[in-house]
Amino acid sequence: MDVDFQFAEPHLTSCERAMLNVLQATLQYPADSQLNVTKLCSDIQFFCNSQQENTASGRHLWEIWSVVIEMVQYISPDHPWQDVLVRCLGSLRRREGHVPKHGAYMWKDLPDLTMRLRENWNDPTETGEELPEEFTKWKNLNSFVARITSTDFAPWLVFPIWQLTMALEKPPVAGGAMECRVWVATEWIINCAAVLFEEMNSIEQLDDSTARAFMTGPLCDTQEPLSIKRWHFWKRRLLGLSADTGDLALGSVARDRMSNTVEIMDCTEK
């Protein structure tokens, strides 16, 4: 089933729209998924190689990430295209050497992706409005980023911390916004429990800026940004919310998802 990117196109430059058309054609091509992954990597390599010598270093890679971020917001987590894109970025990370015509940039770092994501990290549940289409795009984006995060590649840990804080450490709201917050928070744990558990067990001393970014919410019973106490608070909060789904208009799907997430957290601790 194809995905409609017509609403993504107005946010892109003419160059970025051309990139989107190429990537979309590769995703649509009726081939084995691994062949599509390989072709997507080649497409991205081609875009990087096509950068003009007088173009600012990194510009094409920045544009590529802009296109990918727009695309994934319209691709649901259970759609095969998201899986292909996740595997594509994993394949790029395993490439040795520098990104062509991008100075000292190394493929293994997916350079500039964190900064590009940060510019797009605007939680629609904070608006106080019911925005179902925006909530869906937010879920899709978070799922994609969570799936490319691993114990050996987690340059954006602030993103899951923010989403867990929003859903579990701040006063709940009823309706679609809360359902979205819970879904996003649990998606991060489902995909990255090991990453988060390792981080919460860290004895790393955070600098002031990072400590502020990782700051706990008002409901959390610890003020330590990195601590196993915070991990256990998340578990208790998920259990509490799963027992309160009726008042929050969350429903049985959200309840079962929270219960499953707690089971994953339990298994991660063993």
VMD Tcl script that draws the C-alpha trace (Angstrom):
set ca {
  {0.00 0.00 0.00}
  {1.44 3.34 -1.09}
  {1.76 6.35 1.17}
  {0.52 9.79 0.13}
  {3.23 12.44 0.58}
  {1.26 15.33 -0.95}
  {1.02 17.12 2.41}
  {4.78 16.78 2.95}
  {5.74 18.42 -0.33}
  {4.78 22.04 0.55}
  {7.35 21.95 3.38}
  {10.18 21.03 1.00}
  {12.36 23.00 -1.39}
  {12.39 22.13 -5.09}
  {15.63 20.19 -4.58}
  {14.16 18.31 -1.62}
  {10.99 17.49 -3.59}
  {13.17 15.96 -6.31}
  {14.90 13.84 -3.66}
  {11.53 12.76 -2.26}
  {10.39 11.65 -5.72}
  {13.50 9.49 -6.14}
  {13.20 7.90 -2.69}
  {9.47 7.33 -3.14}
  {10.06 5.63 -6.49}
  {12.56 3.28 -4.83}
  {10.12 2.46 -2.02}
  {7.35 1.80 -4.55}
  {9.48 -0.47 -6.73}
  {8.16 -4.06 -6.51}
  {11.35 -5.75 -5.41}
  {12.69 -7.68 -2.44}
  {12.90 -5.36 0.57}
  {16.67 -5.83 0.87}
  {17.09 -4.67 -2.72}
  {15.06 -1.58 -1.88}
  {17.27 -0.95 1.16}
  {20.39 -1.20 -1.02}
  {18.87 1.08 -3.66}
  {17.86 3.68 -1.05}
  {21.44 3.73 0.25}
  {22.66 4.22 -3.32}
  {20.15 7.04 -3.83}
  {21.40 8.85 -0.73}
  {25.01 8.28 -1.75}
  {24.19 9.73 -5.16}
  {22.61 12.83 -3.61}
  {25.76 13.39 -1.55}
  {28.03 12.91 -4.58}
  {25.96 15.37 -6.60}
  {26.78 18.26 -4.26}
  {28.52 21.04 -6.12}
  {32.01 21.99 -5.03}
  {30.92 25.55 -4.22}
  {28.01 24.37 -2.07}
  {28.25 24.75 1.69}
  {29.60 21.55 3.21}
  {26.86 19.32 4.54}
  {24.03 21.03 2.69}
  {22.90 17.99 0.71}
  {23.00 15.75 3.77}
  {20.89 18.31 5.64}
  {18.41 18.30 2.76}
  {18.35 14.49 2.69}
  {17.48 14.36 6.39}
  {14.78 16.99 5.84}
  {13.19 14.74 3.22}
  {13.50 11.57 5.31}
  {11.96 13.28 8.36}
  {9.04 14.58 6.32}
  {8.49 11.15 4.75}
  {8.51 9.11 7.94}
  {5.83 11.29 9.51}
  {3.42 9.88 6.93}
  {4.54 6.24 7.23}
  {2.98 4.21 10.04}
  {5.18 1.91 12.17}
  {3.53 -1.21 10.73}
  {4.04 -0.15 7.11}
  {6.88 -1.98 5.29}
  {8.31 1.32 4.08}
  {9.22 2.34 7.60}
  {11.10 -0.90 8.04}
  {12.98 -0.33 4.77}
  {13.97 3.20 5.83}
  {15.10 2.00 9.27}
  {17.24 -0.70 7.67}
  {18.60 1.84 5.16}
  {19.93 4.10 7.91}
  {21.37 1.08 9.69}
  {23.16 0.09 6.50}
  {24.52 3.61 6.04}
  {25.86 3.55 9.59}
  {27.78 0.36 8.86}
  {29.55 1.96 5.92}
  {33.17 2.80 6.50}
  {34.70 6.10 5.58}
  {33.52 9.63 5.02}
  {30.33 10.98 3.52}
  {31.26 12.06 -0.05}
  {31.87 15.80 -0.42}
  {30.97 16.42 3.21}
  {34.37 17.03 4.78}
  {35.15 14.98 7.89}
  {31.60 13.63 8.23}
  {31.51 9.86 8.82}
  {28.60 7.65 7.80}
  {28.67 5.84 11.13}
  {27.56 9.03 12.89}
  {24.65 9.88 10.56}
  {25.94 13.46 10.86}
  {23.51 16.35 11.21}
  {20.53 14.04 11.73}
  {20.28 14.85 15.43}
  {20.24 18.60 14.76}
  {17.72 18.22 11.96}
  {15.47 16.13 14.19}
  {15.76 18.67 16.99}
  {14.34 21.32 14.70}
  {11.32 19.09 14.07}
  {10.84 17.93 17.67}
  {7.64 19.82 18.43}
  {5.20 17.80 20.51}
  {1.66 18.57 19.24}
  {0.10 17.36 22.52}
  {1.40 20.50 24.20}
  {-0.96 22.75 22.24}
  {-4.02 21.79 24.28}
  {-5.91 21.06 21.05}
  {-7.22 17.80 19.61}
  {-5.09 17.37 16.49}
  {-5.54 13.74 15.40}
  {-3.57 14.07 12.16}
  {-0.67 15.74 13.96}
  {-0.80 13.11 16.71}
  {-0.50 10.37 14.08}
  {2.49 12.07 12.45}
  {4.10 12.49 15.88}
  {3.68 8.78 16.63}
  {5.17 7.84 13.27}
  {8.20 10.09 13.74}
  {8.90 8.88 17.28}
  {8.55 5.25 16.25}
  {11.05 5.71 13.42}
  {13.63 7.46 15.59}
  {13.19 4.90 18.37}
  {13.79 2.08 15.90}
  {17.09 3.53 14.69}
  {18.27 3.99 18.29}
  {20.40 1.26 19.87}
  {22.88 0.68 22.67}
  {25.70 1.57 20.27}
  {23.91 4.51 18.63}
  {21.87 6.82 20.84}
  {22.91 10.43 20.14}
  {19.46 11.79 20.99}
  {18.61 10.36 24.40}
  {17.02 13.65 25.27}
  {14.14 12.79 22.93}
  {12.87 9.71 24.80}
  {13.52 11.42 28.13}
  {11.35 14.34 27.05}
  {8.54 12.03 25.90}
  {8.63 9.92 29.05}
  {8.58 13.09 31.13}
  {5.60 14.42 29.18}
  {3.56 11.22 29.50}
  {4.54 9.96 32.93}
  {5.98 12.81 34.99}
  {3.52 15.59 34.22}
  {-0.15 15.82 35.20}
  {-2.27 13.77 32.79}
  {-4.76 15.18 30.35}
  {-7.76 13.33 28.99}
  {-8.48 12.25 25.46}
  {-6.43 12.07 22.30}
  {-3.47 14.05 23.59}
  {-2.95 11.70 26.53}
  {-3.38 8.63 24.34}
  {-0.70 10.03 22.03}
  {1.65 10.81 24.92}
  {1.29 7.32 26.36}
  {1.69 5.67 22.97}
  {4.87 7.61 22.22}
  {6.39 6.99 25.66}
  {5.67 3.27 25.49}
  {7.00 3.09 21.93}
  {10.35 4.36 23.16}
  {10.48 1.77 25.93}
  {9.31 -1.05 23.68}
  {12.10 -0.31 21.20}
  {14.78 1.06 23.52}
  {14.30 -0.45 26.98}
  {17.92 -1.64 27.10}
  {19.21 1.78 26.05}
  {17.12 3.61 28.65}
  {17.86 1.13 31.44}
  {21.59 1.44 30.77}
  {21.32 5.22 30.84}
  {19.33 5.24 34.09}
  {22.03 3.03 35.65}
  {24.78 5.37 34.52}
  {27.04 7.04 37.05}
  {27.92 9.73 34.53}
  {28.08 13.25 35.87}
  {25.97 15.47 33.66}
  {26.97 19.00 32.77}
  {24.48 21.75 33.67}
  {22.99 21.95 30.18}
  {22.36 18.21 29.89}
  {21.02 18.03 33.45}
  {18.47 20.72 32.59}
  {17.46 18.87 29.42}
  {17.02 15.61 31.38}
  {15.20 17.30 34.27}
  {12.45 15.28 35.91}
  {8.79 16.33 35.84}
  {6.69 17.52 38.80}
  {5.13 14.11 39.52}
  {8.42 12.21 39.64}
  {9.51 11.18 43.13}
  {13.19 11.79 42.41}
  {15.05 14.80 41.10}
  {17.99 12.77 39.82}
  {17.95 12.92 36.00}
  {19.80 9.61 35.71}
  {18.80 7.09 38.35}
  {17.21 3.69 38.70}
  {14.65 5.42 40.92}
  {13.38 7.27 37.87}
  {13.13 4.00 35.91}
  {11.08 2.44 38.70}
  {8.89 5.53 38.87}
  {8.08 5.11 35.17}
  {7.03 1.51 35.84}
  {4.77 2.48 38.74}
  {3.29 5.33 36.73}
  {2.49 3.05 33.80}
  {0.77 0.64 36.15}
  {-1.16 3.49 37.74}
  {-2.26 4.92 34.41}
  {-3.27 1.47 33.14}
  {-5.64 1.23 36.09}
  {-7.05 4.69 35.37}
  {-7.74 4.39 31.65}
  {-11.47 5.01 32.04}
  {-11.10 8.42 33.65}
  {-8.51 9.41 31.06}
  {-10.53 8.05 28.11}
  {-7.63 5.88 27.01}
  {-9.32 2.56 26.37}
  {-8.29 -1.09 26.50}
  {-5.66 -0.85 23.75}
  {-3.69 1.74 25.70}
  {-4.12 -0.27 28.91}
  {-2.80 -3.45 27.32}
  {0.07 -1.55 25.72}
  {1.12 -0.08 29.08}
  {0.94 -3.51 30.74}
  {3.08 -4.99 27.97}
  {5.58 -2.17 28.37}
  {5.95 -2.87 32.09}
  {6.62 -6.53 31.28}
  {9.36 -5.44 28.88}
  {10.88 -3.26 31.59}
  {10.80 -6.20 34.03}
  {12.58 -8.43 31.50}
  {15.16 -5.72 30.80}
  {16.13 -5.62 34.49}
  {16.96 -9.35 34.58}
}
mol new
graphics top color blue
foreach p $ca { graphics top sphere $p radius 0.5 }
foreach p [lrange $ca 0 end-1] q [lrange $ca 1 end] { graphics top cylinder $p $q radius 0.2 }
display resetview
